[in-house]
Amino acid sequence: MQFGFQSAILADLSFEQVIDFAADNGFDCVEIMCWPPGVADRKYAGVTHLDVSNFTEADARKALDYCDQKGVSISALGYYPNLLSPDPEEASLSLEHLKKVIEASKLMGLNLVTTFIGNNWNKSVEDNWPHFLEIWQPLMTFAESHDVRIAIENCAMYFTEDEWPGGKNLARSPAIWRKMFADLGSDYIGLNYDPSHLVWMHMNHLKPLKEFADRIFHAHAKDVKVDQERLDDVGTMAVPLSYHDPRIPGRGDIDWREFVRCLKESGFDGAFCIEVEDSDYEDSLESRMQALRESGTHLRSFL
């Protein structure tokens, strides 16, 4: 198992500086963000540590050579848009850029991309399904032709009242993953497994590790703290951030010793990457770096 972090939290730094930080702090790998250059429409998005818009073999070689010099690998190329957005232009641009990320992953010999399925939150899961298959069946054919696996993070992407009731990512529960894998019929689609999203939805975050063992291509280490008093006040149908807070590992409700034990028992041998979305560490670049250091310290004894 490789141990690393997702690069989104170090948006201020260049690709080389991110790799330097990983090397200097004993991390094995980094999940590198590859958003198209531009302004982000939400927190932790829009980070471009590798611009794959016109990516060449020379670009791939340059990045890989730098990683080799520092003894750090790239676990995956990450891009998390909404391919099923009700805005046709947003959906189209997202799809075209995701294909570029897949092509770049092929050029780099990484063969793994992390992303979201997307969702039209105005529709039910059933009503989303035909359009999901329309977009994702040919996309998986494209990914397979490049020998690139796709790992879907299981975040509901439900933060505001405007995203009620379904959020912006369809792949949020085991029932949906099961149907998704069956209907796509591809061994190249799997999960970027983040236990924190199951915790705030009051689901068993360990149980899926066994059933979906062969579908977990990548994993995130992010904690979450459910505030029972706030939950008692607003209920589960409230906007989720009104009763829970993302935290770095060790500051939330997850028993990481137990999670890592179960992850290992499942046979997982991929990359386990810290994802920082803890608001107590957002005031400066140094604070965000410290969040990664503290997370690493907490998790290493279990790994």
Beta strands, then each sheet from edge to edge (+ up, - down):
strand 1: 2-6
strand 2: 29-33
strand 3: 73-78
strand 4: 112-115
strand 5: 149-153
strand 6: 189-193
strand 7: 216-221
strand 8: 223-226
strand 9: 244-247
strand 10: 271-274
sheet 1: 1+ 2+ 3+ 4+ 5+ 6+ 7+ 10+ 1+
sheet 2: 8+ 9-
end
